[in-house]
Each structure stands twice: as structure tokens, then as C-alpha cells.
């Protein structure tokens, strides 16, 4: 007799049971997934795409005489550009040929990783 009341208290509501409609959509996992994607997009993906776009524009604007930092940390002056290959002078009479994509920064300042 004691457990009959407990059984009735655990029974589903008379209307068919469960939450439905707008409450199920708002309280479900879908809005959380959308919110997480939005956070990742605005905090991780978008800034990285913007950085890649500015780096690509800098690489396309390179010209003879520019001072550049390579990804290896070498500072040099562009002597010549031949398509995708760039010849930089790192010391008097010492020239190194690198690919255009390995230029990290232009203008002879600190490497891009050290800028704040």
C-alpha cells in the first residue's frame, strides 16, 4: 500500500508524456552545438583566416630590396625574385634561395611571432 502512491507519482502525465514543442527545441542539444560552433568560429577560425589573408597579401607584395625575416629566423634583403623562388642576401656576398612561402615577415622588424 505504501508503494502504490510512489508508483502513481512516477507515472507520465496524462497528456502523452514528455516535454514537447518549443521547450524541447530550446532545451535540447542542438542549440548548444550551434552556440559552440559560433564560439569556435569567432574565436579560432575567423582570426586565423584573416591572418592568412594578410600574410598572403604581404607575400604577393614582396619586391627587390625589401628586408624580410624567414621562418627559420634569418634576416635578409631580397636580391631577386624568380617566380616562387626568392634570393635573399643574408651577409655581404652570401645569398640564399628560399621559397616565397617561407618568408615570415617583411620590413626588417621583429619576426611576426615576436610582435605583440
ABEGO torsion letter per residue (X at the ends): XAAAAAAAAABBBAAGEEBBEAAAAAABAAAAAAAAAAAAAAAAAAAAAAAAAAAAAAAAABBBGBBBBBAAGBBBBBABBBEABBBBBABBGBBBBBBAAABABBGGBBBAAABX
